[in-house]
Amino acid sequence: MGFMKNIWKRSVPTKNSLTGTINEKEPLQTNLQENIQKIKKDLGNSDDIVIREVWIGKTRDVKAAIIYTDGLADNTTINEFIMESLMQDAKKSEIDKALSSSQSLVHVLKDVALAVGDVQDITDFQTLYASLLSGDAVILLDGQKQGFSAGARGWKDMGVTEATNQTTVRGPRESFSESLRTNTSLIRRKIKDPNLWLETRKIGRVTKTNVSIAYVKGIVNEKVVEEVRIRLDRIDIDGILESGYIEELIQDETYTPFPTIYNTERPDVVAAELLEGKVAILIDGTPNALIVPAPLIVFLHGAEDYYQRADFATLLRILRYISGFIALLGPSLYIAITTFHQEMLPTQLLISLAAQREGVPFPAFIEALMMEVTFEILREAGLRMPRAIGQAVSIVGTLVIGQAAVEAGIVSAAMVIVVSITAISNFTFPAYNMSIAVRMLRFPIMGLAASFGLFGIIVGIIALVLHLCSLRSFGIPYMTPFAPFIPADQKDTIFRLPQWALVSRPRLINQKNVVRKQSSPPKPKPRQ
């Protein structure tokens, strides 16, 4: 408990740190072009912010700007009920009357011209950004220090489906689609901040695929953003058909089983990672987003860890780490103990195992190798077969083959149990590519266990840790915050402290804006 208190004391900020969000109500300017330039600058020239300049009035003497977020706003509403209402001939006489009198042009447009509901006045940039990034259309007029927003939200019709690979019991159900603009709008819905910047470029000489870089200005490490730009601009290829192309072309290390770029289909995960100072890469045509930098700890955390209570999330994480060790070392420990270190087993268990293996013609290593390869074949067959019969074939096939192999005396019953527990433990990884890495490493460690026993396993683990410590993800050590050890970041690693204690962002990922929040433990009202 003392260690936890020290972490809490060290992580409490001394002053509030802002992301650069417009907090003071800066008023609109009279000059329309100055307002447009400021909007472009504050939003980082994001390509999903559409600014349409039009002339209104019979003699075209008033310039207006219609501004909306592509993907959040309904294009039909904007085209038919806003643009057409502003520019059609039937309303020009009313506009001309307003221009020749002292009557406010803004009020005339609101009360007479626009055929939409939910119209709100806008006098400052903070209100403008709040409406714009919520899906409303904003109308600004040249010569007027007041604008207004018109309800044009259209995100309900984007056809977003439920996440299929990264499911949760509690939390948002929506997932990315194969449309880049839909994906950016899903992130905009969660982070309604002008500092969420999007940069889009076309990659692929033939496919010309749109690839967007998303980050929160003021939180992100600018060096990481620049490194992402350099690596993407360096790509020279015919086509980009999936995020895996980009991942393999920009990753730090090629010859390693461990992924150094995190991919997810969940918008809430991307939003959470952006708020920690990371960069998201969105590719048109794929429902998976890439996140960099991605240390090892990211692949072991699930989205649901932050939606449950801290104590329950910590229990699940500990269970996940235990399952990871079983998935990596389960068959190896069985091979080493039954082959070299029988004295470690209780006598009754040793006699039972010896009786089971009495008719088995193969050593433990060959036995485990056959069962592991068989299970991997069944798992791949279940994934590739039609969905209606794939699961049934994989489950029934495993049961039938395992039972038949035991009755035929090819393998022992204990080996079937070990391989089954190992396979089930492998499914506890939230990230599928990390589970593949563990499946790959399981086989060489089994070979070391068959050759040298527990000593071989220890040598393999040491080599594995050294390899992990040598990896980097966009300049960030792969083993952070364990190596280098950062005490302040231990509050969200193996265990998770309550939300009110997570006041700082990861130190190595975010070095400029560390403070996440200003909060204190909840204090219930004392009993009367």
Secondary structure, DSSP 8 states (H G I E B T S, - for coil): -HHHHHHHHHHS-SS----S---S--B--SSHHHHHHHHHHHTTT-TTEEEEEEEESTT--EEEEEEEEBTTB-HHHIIIIIIHHHHSGGGHHHHHHHHHSSS-HHHHIIIII---S-EEEE-BHHHHHHHHTTT-EEEEETT-S-EEEE--B-GGGS---B-SSS--SSS--B---S-HHHHHHHHHHH---TTEEEEEEEE-TTT-EEEEEEEETTTS-HHHHHHHHHHHHT---S---SHHHHHHHH-S-SS-SS-SSEEES-HHHHHHHHHTT-EEEEETT-S-EEEES--GGGGG--GGGGTS-HHHHHHHHHHHHHHHHHHHHHHHHHHHHHHT-GGGS-HHHHHHHHHHGGG--S-HHHHHHHHHHHHHHHHHHHHHS-HHHHHHHHHHHHHHHHHHHHHTTSS-HHHHHHHHHHHHHHTT-SSHHHHHHHHHHHHHHHHHHHHHTHHHHHHHHHHHHHHHHH-EETTEETTTTTTTT-GGGTTBSSSB--GGG--B--TTT-SS--B-------------
